[in-house]
Amino acid sequence: MLHLSSTHVVWRDAYISDVLSLGLPFPHNQLADMKSAELERSVKRALRIGSFWQSGRTQPTTAVDFAASSGTGVSDVRFLPGYDGRRIATLSKGIWSVISCWEIPSHKTGEASGSGVRKVAEWCPKGTIITGLVVNSDVHSEAIIATSVNGRRQCIQVLSLDDAEDGSSDLRSLGAIDTSMRPITLQGDRLAYSDDSSRTIITSWRTGALALLQGADEPVDQHFQYNRCLQVVFAHKSVLVVRARSIELFPEPSLKPASECLTYRPLAFHSFGWIDGVSVNAQTHGGDPNDALEPLSILLRAESDDPWMSDMHTLDLYVLEPNSAYVRTEADEDLPGAPSHRLPSPYLFPPKHSTLSSPSVRGFLRCTDVVLGPCGTAIWIQPRPARSADLTTLDVHSSDTQGPRPNAETEVLAGAVFAGSLREESDHGGGEKSVGARTVYVRDSAGSGNWTAMDYVEELGVVALASTQGVVTVLEFG
């Protein structure tokens, strides 16, 4: 590591030359607010994260385990924005559902795993069941969590986390939206919530203005009506709604009072079949991430209705390229749903296969999440095989240089670089390219249950894993 002075201008130069130009993961949207010490710490962490993915180092820097629930599993886990990866929210369901916020201290080598972890806040409305939890992607927003509550009243509660000077915190409701739908995405004041069929609402939780995104009326599969919403992406002048059996692109909606709510129809539609796990993110390729319109990368793991298919399948990377012919006029702003198909699409459909894929196995998973970061790194849980797949055919299990060897009955956390500057292209020719996945983490004991939920923040190099035994594991790559 270079011996640089701790002045802000020096670390700003180091950020430009050693982080930004190389496309390393970094919390770019917080750069303007960083003081010298924080900027220095963030630049050094970005270099360590880059080294982790490029060098093939097998182990996270730290792994912290703590009991987030006693006697019940943790059904969801999320890093809270604005706390530099040091606070997480967990959702556990016993007699009543409980959202807990935890503070994770920095751990040095040799310290006991889980020491110093403390609960800073708890939200447990009596007589209710919480069925959904999302956190705000905007670190400057007052709202930090949106959650769906079922009890005497079905609604989505928007929560803030208020910190007191004595170190205590309090989860406080900022308001409620009466709906049976689940919250999917929270970005600043914008909240997207959806049903399990075809309807998605975009609203401002602060003002109550909203718009309806109405998907295809007919199910993709006549024998399979269920079409669970997996992700909603606020893309360039558009909204991408990703469901289990369809992907639809809608025009950016104009939010109106409920009495004047506009309905929008999709600009474009595509189906990959049955999606088991998917993650969509705008990809950065070095340089200022705000300078140009970036393509949308779609990393997915497909599923099959055929129980006799091979235990081997793949994670595939698709790309939605920006439409260079797209021009948005002011007259488009208030166009209702019916003529939406006549509007130009900001992205070119259908998504194109990038020729990049990574082998995986079919098997039992409680957490099917696949998480792709804007710099192209991805993590997912590798399942125990459904039958007796030969795991030695997968790089993630076979290579002696890829970390500890799990036994065939153990879930492992796998990772790979699918795109961006961190990916070292070993094959510049055409045709399909196999992405070298590797084992990132293996649990010490298979008796700790199955992983039930996962979160990954690429720019901070942190992963959180929750289990059926109520244990949460927090990993750091930087």
Secondary structure by P-SEA (a helix, b strand, c coil): cccccccaaaaaaaaacccccccccccccccccccaaaaaaaaaaaaaaaaaaaaccccccbbbbbbcccccccccccccccccccbbbbbbbccbbbbbbbbbcccccccccccccccccccccccccccbbbbbccccccccbbbbbbcccbbbbbbbbbbccccccccccccccccccccccccccbbbbbcccbbbbbbccccccccccccccccccccccbbbbccccccccbbbbbcccbbbbbcccccccccbbbbbcccccccccccccbbbbbbbccccccccbbbbbbbbbbbbccccccccccbbbbbbcccccccccccccccccccccccccccccccccccbbbbbbbccccccbbbbcccbbbbbbbcccccccccccccccccccccccccccbbbbbccccccccccccccccccccccccccccccccccccccccccccccbbbbbbccccbbbbbbcc
